[in-house]
Amino acid sequence: MKISFKLFASLSEFLPAGALDNQIEIDVPADATPAWVISHYKVPRELAHLVLIDGFYVSPDERNTRVLKEHEVLAVFPPVAGGRD
């Protein structure tokens, strides 16, 4: 089954060769979860701060149980700091 996998900011280094614009289409097992994909591509879990499927937030509890569907987009963002004191 194919999904799109996007890694942003410092996480983009974990994408396989061939990724363009921080995104790549990948084949995953039919029962793949966001946690499986994150682990499979060796993204440190503590750096997978914000996880979205098709733009919708996936809570840490759901990342192990929410099964991905064909053509969905899994996006992962690291923790971000910023702003003014």
Secondary structure, DSSP 4 states (H G I P E B T S, - for coil): -EEEEEE-GGGGGGSPTT-BTTEEEEE--TT--HHHHHHHTT--GGG--EEEETTEE--TTGGGT----TT-EEEEE-----S--
